[in-house]
Amino acid sequence: MMPAEDSDGGRALEFYGDGIGYLKDRRIKGRLIVIEGPDGSGRSTQVDLITAKLESDGHAVATTGLKRSELIGKGILEAKQKLPLGKKTLTLFYAADFADQLEHKIIPALEAGYIILADRYIYTLIARSTVRGISRRWSHDLFGFTIKPDLVFYLDVEPEELFHRVFQKYATLDYYESGADLGLSDDLYDSFVAYQRMMAKEFMVMEGRYGLVPINANRPIEAVNADLQKRIDAYLNRIRKSPA
């Protein structure tokens, strides 16, 4: 059940867990929409296209994503270069990044009525932790301070297609995104494909628990965008027509 709205459209924050104590009384008017998916799935492109469309429709839009905290974003990049990095250590780095953004960027923008488009959210972090042997419960509890989005889309792409997209764009593979730290295979291609299949499996598990909506992102950019925009427009029209 969605939290009841005030006469002016404001509503209470919904957290996954205990939340952040002094923020619990805040009332928000905006909406949080998440675009999830692996590298090469087209997330950032879709966020840009959706932002342009929403702004042309008259909405105020702000974006967020992983490693964008002014406090710790650069620290994560530096830490990842110092291999190997502890499994829980890396997750805690990202949790700090998210907490800072939530407090200083996401919630203030939602209070002001912005639509926030998140290029990834906690779901990628939970999936990464799980495939590395950290329990789902530990990760879920860790991110209990985060708020529940209004919509979450998962861009689903076959691992073999992802490999070609990523390699074509960067001519190399990220150490963690290819699962190299897990020792899955001496062959980088096989490691990448195996890791991405493990991640996709975790996202399937999360569809039921967190309400992720899978989107076939093997299609051309325009087709994926039309699918996403249609669903977002339908949601925004529905809440616009619903009584407070």
N, C-alpha and C positions, 0 to 999 in steps of 0.2 A: 504494500500500500504506500502510495506517495504521500509525503507530508502535506498537511493542509496548508493552503495558501491564505495570506492576508488579503484584505480587500484591494490592496495595491499590487498584488501579485507576488509579494515576498513569502518565502517559506523557510522552514528550519533546515539546517545542514543535516545530512544523513552520513554517518561515519560507518566504516566497516567494523570498527571495534569501539574502544573507549573514546576515541577521538582526542582532540586537544581541548583540555578543560575550559580555558578562558575564551575559546572560540565557539563553544556549544550554543550560546545564545544569539549568535549572529543570524541575521535574516538575509537571504539572497534572492535576487530576482533573475539572475542569468541562468545559463544552461551550460553543462559540461559534456562535450562530445569527444569521445576517444577513438582514434584510428590506430589499431594495433597491427602488427605484422612484422615479419623478418626483414632484414636488409635485402633490398632488391624487389620488395613487394610493391613499391610505388607509394608508400605512405606519405612521404614529404610532398610529392607531386600532388597527391589527392588533397592534402591539407591546404596547399596553395590554391588549388582550383576551387575548393569549397569556400575558402576564405573570400576569394574574389566574388563568388556568387552571392554569398550571404551579405557582404558589404554592399553589393549592387542592389540588394533587396532592402537595404536600409538598416541592417543590423550592425551593432558595434561588435567587433571580433578581436580576440586576443589569442595568441598561440603559446603553447608550452611543450615541453618534451624532456627527455632524459639529458642530464649533464648541462642544464641551463641555469643552475643556481649560481649567482654571483659569488656566493660564499664558498662553494665547494666544487663547482663544475670543473674548473681547471685542475683541481686536486685529483679528481677521478681519472682524468686523462693521464696525468703524471704517474699515478699509482699503477695504472694498467700497463705502463711501459716497463715497470719493474717486475718482471716475471720471475717465478710464479707468485700470484697473489692469492691469499687464503680465500676459500669459498665464501665463508660468512663475512669476512672482512670486506670483500667487494660488494656484497649485498648491503651491508651497513653503510658503506660509502653512498650508495644510491639512495638509501632510505633518508640519509641526512640531506642529500640533494633535493629530494622530494618534499621533505618537511619544510625546508627553507622556502621553496617555491610556493607551497601550499599557503604558508602563513603570509608571505609578502607579495605574492603575485596572484595566485589563483582565486583565493577567497575574496580579496579586495575587488578584483575584477567582477566576480559573480555578484557581489554586493551592489556594484554599480550597474548591473544589468547586462554585462557583456556575455556573448557566447564564447566560451573557451574551447578551442580545438587543440586537443593533446595529441602530439605525434609520439605515441606510446604512453603507457601508464604503468601501474604496478604489475600488470599481468605478465609482461615480458620478464620482469624481475623475478616474479614467483616461478615462472616456467624455467628460467635459467637456473635458479637455485634448486628446484626439484630434480632436474636431470643431473645435477651435480651431487645428489645424495642428501640434500637438506629437506626435512619434512615439510609438507604443504602447510601443516598446522603452524609450524614455527614462522614460516613466511607470512601466512595470513595474519597471525597475531602481531608480527613486527609492523605490518602496514595497517594496523588497526587505527592509526591516526588519520588515514586518508579518507576522503569523502567519496561517496558513491556517484559515479557519473550518471547522466541521464540516458546516454546512448553509448554503446561500445561496439565497434565494428572490427572484425578480424580479417585482414586481407590474406587469403589462403592461396599459396602458390606452390606448385610441385617443386621439390628440392632440386631436381635436375634443371628446371627452368631458372630457378634462383641462382644456381651456380653460374650459368651462362650470363645472366644479367649482371651479377656482381663482378665477375671476372672481366666482362666486357667494359664495365665502367671504371673499375679500379686497377685492373691487371694484377690484383693480388687479393688475398683473403685475410680477413681479420682473425687474429689468433683465437679469440674466444668465440666468435660467430661461426667458426669452422669446427669448434669442439676440440681443438688441438690440445687443450689442457687436460682432456679426459682420456687421451691415449686410445681413441677409438680405432685408429688405423694409421699405418705409416704413410699411406697414400692420402694426400690432402683432399683430393676430390671425394674419395670414399668417406673420409672423416666428415667432410662438410655435409654430404648427403645424409649420412647416418645421424649426425647431430640435428639437422633440420627436421628429420622425421621424428626424432625424440621430442623436439620442441612442439611440432605440430600436434603430437599426441597429447601433450600437456594442455595445449590450447583447447583441444576437444573436451578434455576433462573440465576445463574452466567454463565452457559454454553453458553448462547447466547451473553451476554454482554462481557465476557472476553475470549471466545474461548476455554473453558475447554473441554477436550476430555474424556468422561466417559469410564472407563475400568472395566469390570466385574471382581472384585477381590474376588468373592466367590469361584473361581477356585483354584486349587493347585498353589503353588508358581512358579513352573516351567512353567505352562501354562500362568500365568500372565506375567512372565518375557519375555517369547517368544513373546507375544503380544506387550509389550512395546518396546522391543529391535527392533522388526521388524519395528515399526513406527519410532523410532529414527534413525535407519539406513537409512530408506527411505528418511527421511528429510535431513540427512547429505549428502547423495548421491545427492539429488536434488540440494542443494545449492552449492555443489562442482562442479557440471556440469553447473550451470547457469552462464552466463557471468557477469562480474563485472558491 
